[in-house]
Amino acid sequence: MLSYQDKKALEVKGEDCFLLAECFFDRPFQRPAYLFNQRGKSAGTAHLQRNIIKFNPILYAQNRETFIEQVVAHEVAHLIVYQQYGKVRPHGKEWQYVMQAVFNCPALTTHALDIKDVIGRQFAYQCDCTRHLLSIRRHNKILKGAKYLCKKCTGELKII
């Protein structure tokens, strides 16, 4: 559970990003609702049609500086791009442009945060070349008949 100050810090950074975008594009942008209940390995997600940004409270508590410097801008950029250009590739040239030209941030598509505290239970699977650890979600899909293939050898993953 994040404190009021933590939530406010994320929202203030989000507002700073929106003000930069409004000056850059010379137009207003609709502000999102901020939620602090993102689960799993994602630091945050932007829900374009619902105009919501969700942040992972566990990863934020362990990486406050990275969230303020990078994650907030990353998620706000998704909403800015959607409002400015419509439906485009999630980390395409428009998103990269907003990250670099508007927010002066590197256009990193993934984070490098330590996820050991949010990873959840994993299940061991084997293909023809290596061992894989799958989330409970993928494990359950396999139990219901889904098939996953290794990207390297294209062999089907089988539970160990």
C-alpha positions as CSV (number, residue, x, y, z in Angstrom):
1,M,0.0,0.0,0.0
2,L,1.5,3.3,-1.0
3,S,1.3,6.4,1.2
4,Y,-0.5,9.5,0.2
5,Q,2.9,11.2,-0.5
6,D,4.0,8.4,-2.8
7,K,0.8,8.5,-4.8
8,K,1.0,12.3,-5.0
9,A,4.6,12.1,-6.2
10,L,3.6,9.9,-9.1
11,E,0.6,12.1,-10.0
12,V,2.7,15.3,-9.8
13,K,5.3,13.7,-12.2
14,G,2.4,12.7,-14.5
15,E,1.1,16.2,-14.5
16,D,4.6,17.6,-15.3
17,C,4.7,15.2,-18.3
18,F,1.2,16.3,-19.5
19,L,2.2,20.0,-19.2
20,L,5.4,19.4,-21.3
21,A,3.3,17.6,-23.9
22,E,0.7,20.4,-24.0
23,C,3.4,23.0,-24.6
24,F,5.1,20.9,-27.2
25,F,2.0,20.0,-29.2
26,D,0.2,23.3,-28.4
27,R,-3.1,21.5,-27.4
28,P,-4.7,20.2,-24.2
29,F,-4.7,16.5,-23.2
30,Q,-7.2,14.7,-21.1
31,R,-5.7,13.7,-17.7
32,P,-6.0,10.0,-16.7
33,A,-7.1,8.4,-13.5
34,Y,-4.1,6.9,-11.6
35,L,-4.5,3.5,-9.9
36,F,-1.8,1.9,-7.7
37,N,-2.8,-1.8,-8.1
38,Q,-0.7,-3.1,-11.0
39,R,0.3,-6.7,-10.3
40,G,2.9,-8.9,-11.7
41,K,6.2,-8.0,-13.4
42,S,5.0,-4.8,-15.1
43,A,6.1,-1.5,-13.5
44,G,3.0,0.2,-15.0
45,T,0.4,0.0,-17.7
46,A,-1.5,2.6,-19.7
47,H,-5.1,1.7,-20.6
48,L,-5.7,3.9,-23.6
49,Q,-9.5,3.7,-24.1
50,R,-10.2,4.0,-20.4
51,N,-7.6,6.8,-19.9
52,I,-6.1,5.1,-16.8
53,I,-2.5,4.6,-15.7
54,K,-1.8,1.8,-13.2
55,F,1.4,1.5,-11.2
56,N,2.9,-1.5,-9.4
57,P,3.1,-0.5,-5.7
58,I,5.7,-3.1,-4.8
59,L,8.1,-2.2,-7.6
60,Y,7.5,1.5,-6.9
61,A,8.4,1.1,-3.2
62,Q,11.7,-0.6,-4.2
63,N,12.5,1.8,-7.2
64,R,11.1,5.2,-6.4
65,E,13.7,7.1,-8.4
66,T,13.4,5.0,-11.5
67,F,9.6,5.4,-11.5
68,I,9.9,9.2,-11.2
69,E,12.6,9.4,-13.8
70,Q,11.4,6.9,-16.4
71,V,8.2,4.8,-15.6
72,V,5.7,7.7,-15.3
73,A,6.9,9.3,-18.5
74,H,6.8,5.9,-20.3
75,E,3.1,5.4,-19.3
76,V,2.0,9.0,-19.9
77,A,3.7,8.8,-23.4
78,H,1.3,6.0,-24.3
79,L,-1.7,8.2,-23.5
80,I,-0.3,11.3,-25.2
81,V,0.4,9.2,-28.3
82,Y,-3.1,7.7,-28.3
83,Q,-4.7,11.2,-27.9
84,Q,-2.4,12.8,-30.5
85,Y,-2.1,10.1,-33.2
86,G,-4.8,7.5,-32.4
87,K,-4.2,3.8,-32.4
88,V,-0.5,3.1,-33.4
89,R,2.1,0.6,-32.4
90,P,2.7,0.6,-28.6
91,H,6.4,1.4,-28.7
92,G,6.5,2.7,-32.3
93,K,8.0,5.8,-33.8
94,E,5.3,8.1,-32.3
95,W,5.9,6.8,-28.8
96,Q,9.6,7.0,-29.2
97,Y,9.3,10.6,-30.5
98,V,7.3,11.6,-27.4
99,M,9.7,10.0,-25.1
100,Q,12.8,11.6,-26.6
101,A,11.6,14.9,-28.1
102,V,8.9,15.9,-25.5
103,F,10.1,14.2,-22.3
104,N,13.9,14.1,-23.0
105,C,13.9,10.4,-21.8
106,P,15.4,7.4,-23.3
107,A,12.8,5.4,-25.2
108,L,13.2,2.2,-23.2
109,T,10.4,-0.4,-23.9
110,T,11.1,-2.6,-20.9
111,H,12.4,-2.0,-17.4
112,A,15.4,-3.7,-15.7
113,L,14.0,-3.7,-12.2
114,D,14.5,-6.6,-9.8
115,I,11.3,-8.5,-10.0
116,K,12.0,-11.3,-7.4
117,D,9.4,-9.9,-5.0
118,V,6.6,-9.8,-7.6
119,I,7.3,-12.8,-9.8
120,G,4.9,-15.3,-8.2
121,R,4.9,-19.0,-8.4
122,Q,6.7,-20.5,-11.4
123,F,6.5,-23.9,-13.1
124,A,9.4,-25.7,-14.8
125,Y,9.0,-26.7,-18.4
126,Q,11.4,-28.2,-20.9
127,C,11.8,-27.9,-24.7
128,D,14.4,-29.6,-26.9
129,C,17.1,-27.2,-25.9
130,T,16.6,-25.6,-22.5
131,R,14.5,-25.3,-19.3
132,H,11.9,-22.6,-19.1
133,L,10.1,-21.1,-16.1
134,L,6.4,-20.3,-16.8
135,S,4.0,-18.2,-14.8
136,I,0.9,-19.8,-13.2
137,R,-1.2,-18.1,-15.9
138,R,0.7,-19.8,-18.7
139,H,0.8,-23.1,-16.7
140,N,-3.0,-23.0,-16.3
141,K,-3.4,-22.3,-20.1
142,I,-1.3,-25.3,-20.9
143,L,-3.4,-27.4,-18.5
144,K,-6.5,-26.3,-20.6
145,G,-4.9,-27.3,-23.9
146,A,-2.7,-24.3,-25.0
147,K,0.7,-25.1,-26.5
148,Y,3.8,-23.0,-26.1
149,L,6.8,-23.3,-28.4
150,C,10.4,-22.3,-27.6
151,K,11.5,-19.3,-29.6
152,K,15.0,-20.8,-30.1
153,C,14.4,-24.4,-31.1
154,T,10.6,-24.2,-31.8
155,G,10.1,-27.3,-29.6
156,E,7.0,-27.6,-27.6
157,L,7.3,-26.9,-23.9
158,K,6.5,-29.9,-21.7
159,I,6.2,-29.8,-17.9
160,I,9.1,-31.4,-16.1
